[in-house]
Amino acid sequence: MLFFEVEFISKCNNSSTSGPNKLLWKHLKTIVKDSKYLKKIIDIADACFELGYWPSHSKILMSIIIPKLNKESYNLPKSIRPIVLFNTIGKLIEKVIGERLQFHSISNNFIYSS
């Protein structure tokens, strides 16, 4: 199953901005090339899922306001674009849990094929 996790991690965008932990996807991709570290992250994801607990550090986010170009006034909400940046490891664990749920739902015929 480790290959499965490596495959979807490789699809994450390297140019994404880092969240509050300053960890980029390209850093995580380097870390998980060593299956020992990938296994640790997957163990954390499994424990979160089994315990029904989401660590508080994964809930920390950073919000950035980006002004849209060529607007007459930046006092209006339509003139800005808010972007929320989450903890990268938290996003990775969410992806692992989401992929597992999807895999088990489909393999156990919980979801109709069409």
Biopython code that builds the backbone (N, CA, C, O; Angstrom):
import numpy as np
from Bio.PDB.StructureBuilder import StructureBuilder

atoms = [
    (1, "MET", "N", (0.823, -1.196, 0.000)),
    (1, "MET", "CA", (0.000, 0.000, 0.000)),
    (1, "MET", "C", (0.867, 1.260, 0.000)),
    (1, "MET", "O", (0.375, 2.330, -0.359)),
    (2, "LEU", "N", (2.142, 1.169, 0.391)),
    (2, "LEU", "CA", (2.997, 2.351, 0.419)),
    (2, "LEU", "C", (3.163, 2.963, -0.961)),
    (2, "LEU", "O", (3.214, 4.187, -1.082)),
    (3, "PHE", "N", (3.249, 2.143, -2.012)),
    (3, "PHE", "CA", (3.371, 2.679, -3.360)),
    (3, "PHE", "C", (2.172, 3.551, -3.702)),
    (3, "PHE", "O", (2.306, 4.591, -4.346)),
    (4, "PHE", "N", (1.000, 3.113, -3.261)),
    (4, "PHE", "CA", (-0.240, 3.852, -3.497)),
    (4, "PHE", "C", (-0.133, 5.263, -2.918)),
    (4, "PHE", "O", (-0.497, 6.232, -3.584)),
    (5, "GLU", "N", (0.368, 5.389, -1.673)),
    (5, "GLU", "CA", (0.510, 6.691, -1.038)),
    (5, "GLU", "C", (1.556, 7.542, -1.753)),
    (5, "GLU", "O", (1.342, 8.737, -1.956)),
    (6, "VAL", "N", (2.687, 6.941, -2.138)),
    (6, "VAL", "CA", (3.729, 7.686, -2.842)),
    (6, "VAL", "C", (3.182, 8.227, -4.153)),
    (6, "VAL", "O", (3.514, 9.341, -4.560)),
    (7, "GLU", "N", (2.343, 7.437, -4.815)),
    (7, "GLU", "CA", (1.794, 7.844, -6.103)),
    (7, "GLU", "C", (0.947, 9.111, -5.976)),
    (7, "GLU", "O", (1.094, 10.014, -6.799)),
    (8, "PHE", "N", (0.075, 9.210, -4.986)),
    (8, "PHE", "CA", (-0.750, 10.397, -4.901)),
    (8, "PHE", "C", (0.000, 11.577, -4.307)),
    (8, "PHE", "O", (-0.372, 12.721, -4.567)),
    (9, "ILE", "N", (1.040, 11.344, -3.519)),
    (9, "ILE", "CA", (1.868, 12.443, -3.016)),
    (9, "ILE", "C", (2.618, 13.074, -4.181)),
    (9, "ILE", "O", (2.798, 14.291, -4.218)),
    (10, "SER", "N", (3.052, 12.263, -5.121)),
    (10, "SER", "CA", (3.804, 12.789, -6.260)),
    (10, "SER", "C", (2.956, 13.721, -7.125)),
    (10, "SER", "O", (3.504, 14.527, -7.878)),
    (11, "LYS", "N", (1.641, 13.624, -7.030)),
    (11, "LYS", "CA", (0.748, 14.483, -7.820)),
    (11, "LYS", "C", (0.565, 15.864, -7.202)),
    (11, "LYS", "O", (0.031, 16.757, -7.861)),
    (12, "CYS", "N", (0.989, 16.067, -5.962)),
    (12, "CYS", "CA", (0.836, 17.358, -5.294)),
    (12, "CYS", "C", (1.753, 18.388, -5.951)),
    (12, "CYS", "O", (2.865, 18.066, -6.370)),
    (13, "ASN", "N", (1.279, 19.615, -6.034)),
    (13, "ASN", "CA", (1.968, 20.671, -6.747)),
    (13, "ASN", "C", (3.159, 21.209, -5.956)),
    (13, "ASN", "O", (3.001, 21.671, -4.826)),
    (14, "ASN", "N", (4.348, 21.149, -6.550)),
    (14, "ASN", "CA", (5.558, 21.653, -5.898)),
    (14, "ASN", "C", (5.562, 23.166, -5.743)),
    (14, "ASN", "O", (6.264, 23.687, -4.877)),
    (15, "SER", "N", (4.802, 23.879, -6.552)),
    (15, "SER", "CA", (4.835, 25.338, -6.495)),
    (15, "SER", "C", (3.818, 25.913, -5.505)),
    (15, "SER", "O", (3.667, 27.132, -5.416)),
    (16, "SER", "N", (3.122, 25.052, -4.763)),
    (16, "SER", "CA", (2.186, 25.541, -3.757)),
    (16, "SER", "C", (2.933, 26.299, -2.667)),
    (16, "SER", "O", (4.062, 25.958, -2.314)),
    (17, "THR", "N", (2.293, 27.315, -2.149)),
    (17, "THR", "CA", (2.876, 28.089, -1.053)),
    (17, "THR", "C", (2.799, 27.284, 0.236)),
    (17, "THR", "O", (1.836, 26.554, 0.472)),
    (18, "SER", "N", (3.816, 27.428, 1.055)),
    (18, "SER", "CA", (3.828, 26.679, 2.309)),
    (18, "SER", "C", (2.839, 27.278, 3.298)),
    (18, "SER", "O", (2.482, 28.453, 3.204)),
    (19, "GLY", "N", (2.410, 26.469, 4.232)),
    (19, "GLY", "CA", (1.499, 26.919, 5.276)),
    (19, "GLY", "C", (2.286, 27.422, 6.474)),
    (19, "GLY", "O", (3.457, 27.783, 6.350)),
    (20, "PRO", "N", (1.638, 27.445, 7.640)),
    (20, "PRO", "CA", (2.283, 27.964, 8.847)),
    (20, "PRO", "C", (3.545, 27.207, 9.252)),
    (20, "PRO", "O", (4.413, 27.774, 9.916)),
    (21, "ASN", "N", (3.663, 25.936, 8.863)),
    (21, "ASN", "CA", (4.848, 25.154, 9.236)),
    (21, "ASN", "C", (6.019, 25.357, 8.275)),
    (21, "ASN", "O", (7.100, 24.809, 8.495)),
    (22, "LYS", "N", (5.814, 26.143, 7.206)),
    (22, "LYS", "CA", (6.871, 26.473, 6.222)),
    (22, "LYS", "C", (7.415, 25.263, 5.476)),
    (22, "LYS", "O", (8.514, 25.316, 4.923)),
    (23, "LEU", "N", (6.660, 24.181, 5.457)),
    (23, "LEU", "CA", (7.081, 22.953, 4.793)),
    (23, "LEU", "C", (6.418, 22.885, 3.424)),
    (23, "LEU", "O", (5.191, 22.922, 3.329)),
    (24, "LEU", "N", (7.202, 22.786, 2.377)),
    (24, "LEU", "CA", (6.678, 22.718, 1.010)),
    (24, "LEU", "C", (6.449, 21.269, 0.595)),
    (24, "LEU", "O", (7.023, 20.344, 1.170)),
    (25, "TRP", "N", (5.592, 21.090, -0.421)),
    (25, "TRP", "CA", (5.344, 19.741, -0.937)),
    (25, "TRP", "C", (6.625, 19.117, -1.462)),
    (25, "TRP", "O", (6.822, 17.910, -1.316)),
    (26, "LYS", "N", (7.503, 19.911, -2.072)),
    (26, "LYS", "CA", (8.748, 19.329, -2.590)),
    (26, "LYS", "C", (9.613, 18.788, -1.446)),
    (26, "LYS", "O", (10.351, 17.821, -1.632)),
    (27, "HIS", "N", (9.521, 19.410, -0.261)),
    (27, "HIS", "CA", (10.241, 18.876, 0.900)),
    (27, "HIS", "C", (9.644, 17.542, 1.329)),
    (27, "HIS", "O", (10.365, 16.576, 1.580)),
    (28, "LEU", "N", (8.317, 17.503, 1.410)),
    (28, "LEU", "CA", (7.659, 16.252, 1.819)),
    (28, "LEU", "C", (7.932, 15.131, 0.827)),
    (28, "LEU", "O", (8.120, 13.981, 1.222)),
    (29, "LYS", "N", (7.954, 15.463, -0.460)),
    (29, "LYS", "CA", (8.229, 14.440, -1.474)),
    (29, "LYS", "C", (9.622, 13.853, -1.279)),
    (29, "LYS", "O", (9.829, 12.655, -1.476)),
    (30, "THR", "N", (10.560, 14.684, -0.898)),
    (30, "THR", "CA", (11.919, 14.206, -0.630)),
    (30, "THR", "C", (11.938, 13.317, 0.607)),
    (30, "THR", "O", (12.585, 12.271, 0.622)),
    (31, "ILE", "N", (11.225, 13.742, 1.641)),
    (31, "ILE", "CA", (11.180, 12.982, 2.897)),
    (31, "ILE", "C", (10.569, 11.601, 2.678)),
    (31, "ILE", "O", (11.107, 10.604, 3.160)),
    (32, "VAL", "N", (9.453, 11.533, 1.955)),
    (32, "VAL", "CA", (8.750, 10.249, 1.820)),
    (32, "VAL", "C", (9.381, 9.310, 0.806)),
    (32, "VAL", "O", (8.912, 8.185, 0.635)),
    (33, "LYS", "N", (10.435, 9.751, 0.131)),
    (33, "LYS", "CA", (11.169, 8.819, -0.724)),
    (33, "LYS", "C", (11.774, 7.695, 0.120)),
    (33, "LYS", "O", (11.977, 6.581, -0.361)),
    (34, "ASP", "N", (12.053, 8.005, 1.369)),
    (34, "ASP", "CA", (12.518, 6.986, 2.303)),
    (34, "ASP", "C", (11.272, 6.345, 2.910)),
    (34, "ASP", "O", (10.542, 6.997, 3.656)),
    (35, "SER", "N", (11.030, 5.098, 2.600)),
    (35, "SER", "CA", (9.793, 4.430, 3.016)),
    (35, "SER", "C", (9.622, 4.394, 4.536)),
    (35, "SER", "O", (8.503, 4.284, 5.036)),
    (36, "LYS", "N", (10.736, 4.487, 5.266)),
    (36, "LYS", "CA", (10.667, 4.503, 6.734)),
    (36, "LYS", "C", (9.894, 5.741, 7.203)),
    (36, "LYS", "O", (9.070, 5.645, 8.113)),
    (37, "TYR", "N", (10.152, 6.903, 6.588)),
    (37, "TYR", "CA", (9.469, 8.138, 6.983)),
    (37, "TYR", "C", (8.032, 8.170, 6.475)),
    (37, "TYR", "O", (7.134, 8.660, 7.161)),
    (38, "LEU", "N", (7.823, 7.652, 5.288)),
    (38, "LEU", "CA", (6.457, 7.568, 4.759)),
    (38, "LEU", "C", (5.608, 6.690, 5.662)),
    (38, "LEU", "O", (4.456, 7.014, 5.950)),
    (39, "LYS", "N", (6.179, 5.575, 6.109)),
    (39, "LYS", "CA", (5.456, 4.665, 7.004)),
    (39, "LYS", "C", (5.074, 5.363, 8.304)),
    (39, "LYS", "O", (3.983, 5.135, 8.827)),
    (40, "LYS", "N", (5.950, 6.203, 8.831)),
    (40, "LYS", "CA", (5.647, 6.945, 10.069)),
    (40, "LYS", "C", (4.474, 7.895, 9.856)),
    (40, "LYS", "O", (3.586, 7.988, 10.704)),
    (41, "ILE", "N", (4.467, 8.593, 8.734)),
    (41, "ILE", "CA", (3.367, 9.525, 8.433)),
    (41, "ILE", "C", (2.059, 8.760, 8.270)),
    (41, "ILE", "O", (1.013, 9.206, 8.740)),
    (42, "ILE", "N", (2.117, 7.614, 7.610)),
    (42, "ILE", "CA", (0.920, 6.798, 7.426)),
    (42, "ILE", "C", (0.444, 6.235, 8.768)),
    (42, "ILE", "O", (-0.760, 6.133, 9.004)),
    (43, "ASP", "N", (1.373, 5.874, 9.639)),
    (43, "ASP", "CA", (0.995, 5.413, 10.983)),
    (43, "ASP", "C", (0.260, 6.514, 11.748)),
    (43, "ASP", "O", (-0.715, 6.243, 12.449)),
    (44, "ILE", "N", (0.731, 7.751, 11.612)),
    (44, "ILE", "CA", (0.052, 8.880, 12.262)),
    (44, "ILE", "C", (-1.349, 9.038, 11.691)),
    (44, "ILE", "O", (-2.307, 9.231, 12.440)),
    (45, "ALA", "N", (-1.477, 8.956, 10.361)),
    (45, "ALA", "CA", (-2.792, 9.069, 9.721)),
    (45, "ALA", "C", (-3.722, 7.962, 10.195)),
    (45, "ALA", "O", (-4.890, 8.215, 10.489)),
    (46, "ASP", "N", (-3.212, 6.736, 10.271)),
    (46, "ASP", "CA", (-4.025, 5.608, 10.740)),
    (46, "ASP", "C", (-4.481, 5.822, 12.178)),
    (46, "ASP", "O", (-5.634, 5.555, 12.517)),
    (47, "ALA", "N", (-3.568, 6.306, 13.024)),
    (47, "ALA", "CA", (-3.917, 6.538, 14.425)),
    (47, "ALA", "C", (-4.983, 7.634, 14.542)),
    (47, "ALA", "O", (-5.920, 7.506, 15.330)),
    (48, "CYS", "N", (-4.842, 8.700, 13.766)),
    (48, "CYS", "CA", (-5.849, 9.778, 13.779)),
    (48, "CYS", "C", (-7.217, 9.228, 13.397)),
    (48, "CYS", "O", (-8.230, 9.547, 14.020)),
    (49, "PHE", "N", (-7.223, 8.403, 12.371)),
    (49, "PHE", "CA", (-8.482, 7.834, 11.892)),
    (49, "PHE", "C", (-9.087, 6.884, 12.923)),
    (49, "PHE", "O", (-10.282, 6.951, 13.211)),
    (50, "GLU", "N", (-8.265, 6.007, 13.471)),
    (50, "GLU", "CA", (-8.763, 5.019, 14.442)),
    (50, "GLU", "C", (-9.252, 5.670, 15.736)),
    (50, "GLU", "O", (-10.246, 5.236, 16.318)),
    (51, "LEU", "N", (-8.549, 6.709, 16.182)),
    (51, "LEU", "CA", (-8.923, 7.381, 17.431)),
    (51, "LEU", "C", (-10.014, 8.433, 17.234)),
    (51, "LEU", "O", (-10.641, 8.877, 18.195)),
    (52, "GLY", "N", (-10.232, 8.824, 15.977)),
    (52, "GLY", "CA", (-11.187, 9.893, 15.715)),
    (52, "GLY", "C", (-10.692, 11.225, 16.260)),
    (52, "GLY", "O", (-11.479, 12.057, 16.710)),
    (53, "TYR", "N", (-9.388, 11.414, 16.214)),
    (53, "TYR", "CA", (-8.759, 12.613, 16.774)),
    (53, "TYR", "C", (-7.934, 13.292, 15.703)),
    (53, "TYR", "O", (-7.198, 12.638, 14.965)),
    (54, "TRP", "N", (-8.059, 14.616, 15.618)),
    (54, "TRP", "CA", (-7.264, 15.396, 14.679)),
    (54, "TRP", "C", (-6.386, 16.334, 15.484)),
    (54, "TRP", "O", (-6.911, 17.193, 16.192)),
    (55, "PRO", "N", (-5.043, 16.201, 15.402)),
    (55, "PRO", "CA", (-4.136, 17.015, 16.220)),
    (55, "PRO", "C", (-4.347, 18.515, 16.008)),
    (55, "PRO", "O", (-4.589, 18.968, 14.890)),
    (56, "SER", "N", (-4.251, 19.272, 17.093)),
    (56, "SER", "CA", (-4.512, 20.715, 17.023)),
    (56, "SER", "C", (-3.522, 21.440, 16.107)),
    (56, "SER", "O", (-3.891, 22.434, 15.481)),
    (57, "HIS", "N", (-2.265, 20.963, 16.013)),
    (57, "HIS", "CA", (-1.308, 21.645, 15.133)),
    (57, "HIS", "C", (-1.704, 21.526, 13.661)),
    (57, "HIS", "O", (-1.267, 22.328, 12.835)),
    (58, "SER", "N", (-2.527, 20.530, 13.330)),
    (58, "SER", "CA", (-2.996, 20.384, 11.947)),
    (58, "SER", "C", (-4.162, 21.315, 11.640)),
    (58, "SER", "O", (-4.549, 21.470, 10.482)),
    (59, "LYS", "N", (-4.716, 21.928, 12.666)),
    (59, "LYS", "CA", (-5.846, 22.840, 12.486)),
    (59, "LYS", "C", (-5.391, 24.289, 12.342)),
    (59, "LYS", "O", (-6.200, 25.166, 12.037)),
    (60, "ILE", "N", (-4.117, 24.541, 12.558)),
    (60, "ILE", "CA", (-3.600, 25.902, 12.449)),
    (60, "ILE", "C", (-3.506, 26.273, 10.970)),
    (60, "ILE", "O", (-3.033, 25.490, 10.147)),
    (61, "LEU", "N", (-3.958, 27.462, 10.658)),
    (61, "LEU", "CA", (-3.903, 27.919, 9.274)),
    (61, "LEU", "C", (-3.439, 29.359, 9.228)),
    (61, "LEU", "O", (-3.375, 30.050, 10.245)),
    (62, "MET", "N", (-3.122, 29.787, 8.039)),
    (62, "MET", "CA", (-2.687, 31.150, 7.820)),
    (62, "MET", "C", (-3.511, 31.692, 6.657)),
    (62, "MET", "O", (-3.640, 31.036, 5.624)),
    (63, "SER", "N", (-4.060, 32.873, 6.825)),
    (63, "SER", "CA", (-4.876, 33.476, 5.787)),
    (63, "SER", "C", (-4.116, 34.652, 5.181)),
    (63, "SER", "O", (-3.570, 35.489, 5.900)),
    (64, "ILE", "N", (-4.087, 34.703, 3.867)),
    (64, "ILE", "CA", (-3.394, 35.765, 3.145)),
    (64, "ILE", "C", (-4.402, 36.451, 2.234)),
    (64, "ILE", "O", (-5.222, 35.795, 1.592)),
    (65, "ILE", "N", (-4.333, 37.764, 2.185)),
    (65, "ILE", "CA", (-5.214, 38.542, 1.311)),
    (65, "ILE", "C", (-4.393, 39.026, 0.123)),
    (65, "ILE", "O", (-3.387, 39.715, 0.296)),
    (66, "ILE", "N", (-4.820, 38.667, -1.073)),
    (66, "ILE", "CA", (-4.125, 39.076, -2.289)),
    (66, "ILE", "C", (-5.023, 40.046, -3.049)),
    (66, "ILE", "O", (-6.158, 39.699, -3.376)),
    (67, "PRO", "N", (-4.536, 41.263, -3.339)),
    (67, "PRO", "CA", (-5.356, 42.200, -4.100)),
    (67, "PRO", "C", (-5.437, 41.774, -5.565)),
    (67, "PRO", "O", (-4.436, 41.359, -6.149)),
    (68, "LYS", "N", (-6.615, 41.875, -6.152)),
    (68, "LYS", "CA", (-6.788, 41.578, -7.572)),
    (68, "LYS", "C", (-6.247, 42.764, -8.373)),
    (68, "LYS", "O", (-6.302, 43.907, -7.920)),
    (69, "LEU", "N", (-5.739, 42.486, -9.534)),
    (69, "LEU", "CA", (-5.142, 43.524, -10.363)),
    (69, "LEU", "C", (-6.192, 44.449, -10.985)),
    (69, "LEU", "O", (-7.328, 44.049, -11.240)),
    (70, "ASN", "N", (-5.783, 45.673, -11.214)),
    (70, "ASN", "CA", (-6.560, 46.673, -11.956)),
    (70, "ASN", "C", (-7.944, 46.946, -11.386)),
    (70, "ASN", "O", (-8.917, 47.056, -12.132)),
    (71, "LYS", "N", (-8.032, 47.053, -10.084)),
    (71, "LYS", "CA", (-9.303, 47.405, -9.441)),
    (71, "LYS", "C", (-9.254, 48.876, -9.054)),
    (71, "LYS", "O", (-8.217, 49.385, -8.631)),
    (72, "GLU", "N", (-10.396, 49.556, -9.206)),
    (72, "GLU", "CA", (-10.455, 50.980, -8.879)),
    (72, "GLU", "C", (-10.264, 51.224, -7.384)),
    (72, "GLU", "O", (-9.574, 52.163, -6.985)),
    (73, "SER", "N", (-10.871, 50.384, -6.572)),
    (73, "SER", "CA", (-10.788, 50.545, -5.130)),
    (73, "SER", "C", (-10.563, 49.186, -4.482)),
    (73, "SER", "O", (-11.196, 48.196, -4.849)),
    (74, "TYR", "N", (-9.663, 49.153, -3.527)),
    (74, "TYR", "CA", (-9.404, 47.910, -2.815)),
    (74, "TYR", "C", (-10.167, 47.857, -1.492)),
    (74, "TYR", "O", (-9.855, 47.045, -0.620)),
    (75, "ASN", "N", (-11.157, 48.718, -1.351)),
    (75, "ASN", "CA", (-11.996, 48.728, -0.155)),
    (75, "ASN", "C", (-13.169, 47.759, -0.268)),
    (75, "ASN", "O", (-13.832, 47.470, 0.728)),
    (76, "LEU", "N", (-13.431, 47.257, -1.469)),
    (76, "LEU", "CA", (-14.553, 46.350, -1.694)),
    (76, "LEU", "C", (-14.093, 44.891, -1.616)),
    (76, "LEU", "O", (-12.985, 44.568, -2.044)),
    (77, "PRO", "N", (-14.932, 44.017, -1.074)),
    (77, "PRO", "CA", (-14.554, 42.594, -0.985)),
    (77, "PRO", "C", (-14.248, 41.950, -2.337)),
    (77, "PRO", "O", (-13.447, 41.017, -2.408)),
    (78, "LYS", "N", (-14.877, 42.437, -3.411)),
    (78, "LYS", "CA", (-14.638, 41.861, -4.734)),
    (78, "LYS", "C", (-13.245, 42.195, -5.261)),
    (78, "LYS", "O", (-12.816, 41.627, -6.265)),
    (79, "SER", "N", (-12.546, 43.094, -4.609)),
    (79, "SER", "CA", (-11.241, 43.543, -5.075)),
    (79, "SER", "C", (-10.089, 42.729, -4.506)),
    (79, "SER", "O", (-8.933, 42.936, -4.876)),
    (80, "ILE", "N", (-10.398, 41.825, -3.626)),
    (80, "ILE", "CA", (-9.343, 41.021, -3.004)),
    (80, "ILE", "C", (-9.658, 39.534, -3.128)),
    (80, "ILE", "O", (-10.801, 39.135, -3.354)),
    (81, "ARG", "N", (-8.620, 38.738, -2.975)),
    (81, "ARG", "CA", (-8.790, 37.276, -3.024)),
    (81, "ARG", "C", (-8.139, 36.690, -1.777)),
    (81, "ARG", "O", (-6.915, 36.698, -1.654)),
    (82, "PRO", "N", (-8.952, 36.181, -0.848)),
    (82, "PRO", "CA", (-8.351, 35.549, 0.332)),
    (82, "PRO", "C", (-7.900, 34.123, 0.013)),
    (82, "PRO", "O", (-8.592, 33.381, -0.684)),
    (83, "ILE", "N", (-6.757, 33.766, 0.524)),
    (83, "ILE", "CA", (-6.221, 32.422, 0.344)),
    (83, "ILE", "C", (-5.886, 31.870, 1.725)),
    (83, "ILE", "O", (-5.268, 32.554, 2.541)),
    (84, "VAL", "N", (-6.292, 30.646, 1.977)),
    (84, "VAL", "CA", (-6.038, 30.008, 3.263)),
    (84, "VAL", "C", (-4.968, 28.940, 3.064)),
    (84, "VAL", "O", (-5.085, 28.090, 2.181)),
    (85, "LEU", "N", (-3.936, 28.987, 3.880)),
    (85, "LEU", "CA", (-2.836, 28.032, 3.813)),
    (85, "LEU", "C", (-2.851, 27.167, 5.067)),
    (85, "LEU", "O", (-2.782, 27.673, 6.187)),
    (86, "PHE", "N", (-2.941, 25.871, 4.863)),
    (86, "PHE", "CA", (-2.997, 24.920, 5.971)),
    (86, "PHE", "C", (-1.632, 24.277, 6.193)),
    (86, "PHE", "O", (-0.752, 24.360, 5.336)),
    (87, "ASN", "N", (-1.465, 23.651, 7.322)),
    (87, "ASN", "CA", (-0.283, 22.897, 7.671)),
    (87, "ASN", "C", (-0.103, 21.777, 6.638)),
    (87, "ASN", "O", (-1.027, 20.997, 6.407)),
    (88, "THR", "N", (1.071, 21.692, 6.019)),
    (88, "THR", "CA", (1.310, 20.743, 4.927)),
    (88, "THR", "C", (1.218, 19.291, 5.382)),
    (88, "THR", "O", (0.656, 18.459, 4.670)),
    (89, "ILE", "N", (1.752, 18.978, 6.539)),
    (89, "ILE", "CA", (1.663, 17.595, 7.027)),
    (89, "ILE", "C", (0.211, 17.245, 7.320)),
    (89, "ILE", "O", (-0.222, 16.121, 7.065)),
    (90, "GLY", "N", (-0.545, 18.207, 7.857)),
    (90, "GLY", "CA", (-1.977, 17.984, 8.076)),
    (90, "GLY", "C", (-2.699, 17.693, 6.771)),
    (90, "GLY", "O", (-3.566, 16.820, 6.716)),
    (91, "LYS", "N", (-2.338, 18.431, 5.710)),
    (91, "LYS", "CA", (-2.952, 18.179, 4.398)),
    (91, "LYS", "C", (-2.576, 16.797, 3.882)),
    (91, "LYS", "O", (-3.402, 16.103, 3.289)),
    (92, "LEU", "N", (-1.328, 16.401, 4.108)),
    (92, "LEU", "CA", (-0.879, 15.080, 3.673)),
    (92, "LEU", "C", (-1.655, 13.980, 4.395)),
    (92, "LEU", "O", (-2.100, 13.013, 3.775)),
    (93, "ILE", "N", (-1.812, 14.136, 5.703)),
    (93, "ILE", "CA", (-2.556, 13.126, 6.471)),
    (93, "ILE", "C", (-4.008, 13.081, 6.010)),
    (93, "ILE", "O", (-4.589, 12.001, 5.911)),
    (94, "GLU", "N", (-4.605, 14.242, 5.724)),
    (94, "GLU", "CA", (-5.972, 14.257, 5.187)),
    (94, "GLU", "C", (-6.040, 13.511, 3.867)),
    (94, "GLU", "O", (-6.992, 12.772, 3.618)),
    (95, "LYS", "N", (-5.033, 13.701, 3.016)),
    (95, "LYS", "CA", (-5.007, 13.004, 1.729)),
    (95, "LYS", "C", (-4.912, 11.495, 1.922)),
    (95, "LYS", "O", (-5.596, 10.736, 1.234)),
    (96, "VAL", "N", (-4.069, 11.056, 2.852)),
    (96, "VAL", "CA", (-3.929, 9.623, 3.111)),
    (96, "VAL", "C", (-5.268, 9.051, 3.566)),
    (96, "VAL", "O", (-5.708, 8.015, 3.067)),
    (97, "ILE", "N", (-5.910, 9.726, 4.512)),
    (97, "ILE", "CA", (-7.198, 9.255, 5.017)),
    (97, "ILE", "C", (-8.245, 9.268, 3.906)),
    (97, "ILE", "O", (-9.009, 8.314, 3.768)),
    (98, "GLY", "N", (-8.288, 10.333, 3.116)),
    (98, "GLY", "CA", (-9.255, 10.436, 2.018)),
    (98, "GLY", "C", (-9.060, 9.354, 0.963)),
    (98, "GLY", "O", (-10.026, 8.757, 0.489)),
    (99, "GLU", "N", (-7.812, 9.108, 0.601)),
    (99, "GLU", "CA", (-7.520, 8.060, -0.384)),
    (99, "GLU", "C", (-7.915, 6.690, 0.145)),
    (99, "GLU", "O", (-8.458, 5.865, -0.589)),
    (100, "ARG", "N", (-7.639, 6.451, 1.419)),
    (100, "ARG", "CA", (-8.014, 5.165, 2.019)),
    (100, "ARG", "C", (-9.528, 4.987, 2.044)),
    (100, "ARG", "O", (-10.038, 3.918, 1.709)),
    (101, "LEU", "N", (-10.250, 6.045, 2.444)),
    (101, "LEU", "CA", (-11.711, 5.967, 2.460)),
    (101, "LEU", "C", (-12.261, 5.690, 1.070)),
    (101, "LEU", "O", (-13.157, 4.863, 0.897)),
    (102, "GLN", "N", (-11.717, 6.388, 0.084)),
    (102, "GLN", "CA", (-12.171, 6.182, -1.289)),
    (102, "GLN", "C", (-11.860, 4.759, -1.753)),
    (102, "GLN", "O", (-12.718, 4.099, -2.339)),
    (103, "PHE", "N", (-10.652, 4.287, -1.498)),
    (103, "PHE", "CA", (-10.254, 2.942, -1.904)),
    (103, "PHE", "C", (-11.160, 1.885, -1.280)),
    (103, "PHE", "O", (-11.655, 0.996, -1.973)),
    (104, "HIS", "N", (-11.375, 1.986, 0.038)),
    (104, "HIS", "CA", (-12.201, 0.986, 0.725)),
    (104, "HIS", "C", (-13.670, 1.089, 0.333)),
    (104, "HIS", "O", (-14.358, 0.071, 0.258)),
    (105, "SER", "N", (-14.158, 2.291, 0.083)),
    (105, "SER", "CA", (-15.552, 2.462, -0.340)),
    (105, "SER", "C", (-15.795, 1.809, -1.693)),
    (105, "SER", "O", (-16.809, 1.142, -1.899)),
    (106, "ILE", "N", (-14.856, 2.007, -2.612)),
    (106, "ILE", "CA", (-15.009, 1.435, -3.950)),
    (106, "ILE", "C", (-14.780, -0.072, -3.927)),
    (106, "ILE", "O", (-15.541, -0.822, -4.538)),
    (107, "SER", "N", (-13.734, -0.525, -3.223)),
    (107, "SER", "CA", (-13.418, -1.960, -3.226)),
    (107, "SER", "C", (-14.473, -2.788, -2.496)),
    (107, "SER", "O", (-14.595, -3.985, -2.757)),
    (108, "ASN", "N", (-15.229, -2.189, -1.599)),
    (108, "ASN", "CA", (-16.284, -2.902, -0.882)),
    (108, "ASN", "C", (-17.669, -2.605, -1.435)),
    (108, "ASN", "O", (-18.678, -2.922, -0.805)),
    (109, "ASN", "N", (-17.713, -1.999, -2.605)),
    (109, "ASN", "CA", (-18.959, -1.708, -3.316)),
    (109, "ASN", "C", (-19.939, -0.845, -2.505)),
    (109, "ASN", "O", (-21.154, -1.023, -2.591)),
    (110, "PHE", "N", (-19.392, 0.088, -1.718)),
    (110, "PHE", "CA", (-20.233, 1.020, -0.993)),
    (110, "PHE", "C", (-20.756, 2.125, -1.919)),
    (110, "PHE", "O", (-21.771, 2.764, -1.641)),
    (111, "ILE", "N", (-20.042, 2.328, -3.012)),
    (111, "ILE", "CA", (-20.406, 3.374, -3.978)),
    (111, "ILE", "C", (-20.759, 2.710, -5.297)),
    (111, "ILE", "O", (-20.020, 1.860, -5.794)),
    (112, "TYR", "N", (-21.890, 3.102, -5.858)),
    (112, "TYR", "CA", (-22.316, 2.550, -7.145)),
    (112, "TYR", "C", (-21.327, 2.975, -8.222)),
    (112, "TYR", "O", (-20.907, 4.131, -8.250)),
    (113, "SER", "N", (-20.959, 2.079, -9.087)),
    (113, "SER", "CA", (-19.874, 2.304, -10.056)),
    (113, "SER", "C", (-20.097, 3.455, -11.024)),
    (113, "SER", "O", (-19.124, 4.029, -11.514)),
    (114, "SER", "N", (-21.332, 3.810, -11.316)),
    (114, "SER", "CA", (-21.543, 4.916, -12.271)),
    (114, "SER", "C", (-21.721, 6.213, -11.536)),
    (114, "SER", "O", (-21.910, 7.256, -12.162)),
]
sb = StructureBuilder()
sb.init_structure("model")
sb.init_model(0)
sb.init_chain("A")
sb.init_seg("    ")
for serial, (resi, resn, name, xyz) in enumerate(atoms, 1):
    if name == "N":
        sb.init_residue(resn, " ", resi, " ")
    sb.init_atom(name, np.array(xyz, "f"), 0.0, 1.0, " ", f" {name:<3s}", serial, name[0])
structure = sb.get_structure()
